[in-house]
Amino acid sequence: VIEGDAHTPCVVIEGDAHTPCVVIEGDAHTPCVVIEGDAHTPCVVIEGDAHTPCVVIEGDAHTPCVVIEGDAHTPCVVIEGDAHTPCVVIEGDGHTPCVVIEGDAHTPCVVIEVDAQTPCMVIEGDAHTPCVVIEGDAHTPCVVIEGDAHTPCVVIEGDAHTPCVVIEGDAHTPYVVIEGDAHTPC
């Protein structure tokens, strides 16, 4: 089926044994929409308009869900999921250049955020390392918190007034604190 009018210049739907369904639509507000499906790729969607230049959703047996979105405020968003990586999210806009969230059976949660106020933030967690946090901004260049079965808590903090602070604790050493500032770097 191919249809065209003033509001919908082009619509295409195709189907065969290998590609059960393909849809392409375009109008003044949505220049391009593509939906494809076959035995290996059950669903693919690409959408684009003046506010959202690109959206892609793909799914198959190995990658159940992939989403890429982009507009003037959010240039790039990616969500991927499969049996080994249930969830990956990457977001970026003028105020937040990069955000990444990843999770699988071995790494339940990883978050990386970057913006003008917080240059770097990382949160990682798995069976061996339940929690790792790195934060940085103009006032606190670096903060690290790590924890696992053997090291419940490690904290490193640094800013213009305190370049280095370390707190470590495990089953054998409940806590160790090392602090450094302009007079005692570390």
N, C-alpha and C positions, 0 to 999 in steps of 0.2 A: 504494500500500500504506500503510495506517495501522494501527499496532499500539500497544497500551498495556497495561502491567501494573504491579505494585507497584514493580518495579525500573526499568522503562523506560516512563514515563507516555505518551510520544508518540514515534513514529517515522514519518516521511513520506518516501516515495520517489516522485518524479514524473519523467516523461520525455516529451518531444515533439520535433518537428523542430527547434525553436529552443532548447530546453533539454534536452539528452540526459539529464541526471541531476541531481536535487535531493534531498538527504538532510537531514532534521532529526531529531535524537535528543535526548531529555532524560530524566534520572533524578536521584535525590537527589545523586549525586556530580558529574554533568555536566548542568547545567540546559539547555544549548543547544549543539547541534552542527549546523552547516549546511555542506553541500557542494553547490555549484552549478557546472554546466558547460554552455557553449554555444560556438558558433563564435567569438564575440568574447571570451569569458571561460572558457578551458578548465577552470579550477579555482578555486573559492572555498571556504575552510573557516573557520568561526567556531566556536570552542569556549569554553565557560565552565563553571567549577566554583568551589567554595569557595576553592581555592588559586590558580586561574588564571581571573580573571573574564572575560578576553577574549583570544582568539587568532584572528587573521584571516590567511589565506593566499589571495592572489589572483594569477591569472596569465592573460595574454593575449599576443597578438602583440607589443604595445608594452610591456607590463610583465610579463616572465616570472615574477617572484616578488615578492610583498609579504607580509610577516609582521608582525603586531602582537600582542604578548603583554603581559599585565598580571596581576600578583598582588600580594599584600601586600608582598612584598620587592622586586618589580620592576614599578612601575606602568606602564611603557611601554617596549616594544621594537619598533622598526620596521626591517624589511629590505626594500628595494626594488631591483629590477633591471630594466633594459631595454637596448636596443641602445646608447643614449647614456649610460646611467648603470648600469654593471654591478652596483654594490653600494652601498647606503646603509643604515647601521645607526644607530639611535637607541636608547639604553638609559637607563633611569632607575630608581633605587630610593632608599631612605632614606639610603644611604651614598654613592651616585653619582647626583646629580640628572640629569645629562645626558652622554651619550657619542654622538658622531656620527662615522661613518666613511663617506666618499663616494669613489667611484672611477669614472672613465670614461676614454675614449680620450685626453682632454685633461688630466685631473686624476687620475692613477693612485691617489692616496691622500690623504684629508683626515680627520683625527681631531681631535675636540673633546671633552675630558673635563672634568667639573666635579664636585668632591666637597668635603667639609669641609676636607681637607688641601691640595687642589690646585684653587683656584677656576677656573683656566682653562688648558687645554693644547690647542694647535692644531698639527697636522702636515699640510702641504699639499705635493703634488708633482705636476708635470707636465713636459712636454718642455722648457719654458722655465724652470721653477723646480723643480729636483729635490727640494728639501727646505726646508720652513719649519716651525719649531717655536717655539711660545709656551707657556711654563710659568709658573704662579704658585701660590704657597702662602703660608702665614703667614710663613715665613722668607725666601722669594724671591718678591716680588710679581710680577716680570715677567722672563722669559727668552725671547729671540727669536733663532732661528737660521734664516737664509735662504741659499739657494744656488741659482745657475743657471749657465748657460754663461759669462755675463759676470761674475758675482759668486759665486765658489765658496763663500764662507763669510761670513756676517754674524751676529754674536752680540751680543745686548743682555741684560745681567743686572742685576737690581736687588734688593736686600734692605734690611733695617733698617740694616745697617752699610755697604752699598755701593749707594747709590741708582741708579747708572748705570754700566754697563760696556759699551763697544761695541768689537767686533773686526770689521773688514771686510777682505775680500781679493778681488782679481780679477786678470786676466791682466796688467794694467798696474800694479797696486798690490798686491803679495803680501799685505801685512797692515798695518792701521792699528788702534791700540788707544787708546781714550779711556776713562779710569776716573774715577769720581766717588764720593765718600763724604761723611760728615757735614761734613767740613771743605772738600771740593772737590766741589760737587754734580755737575758734569759738565764 
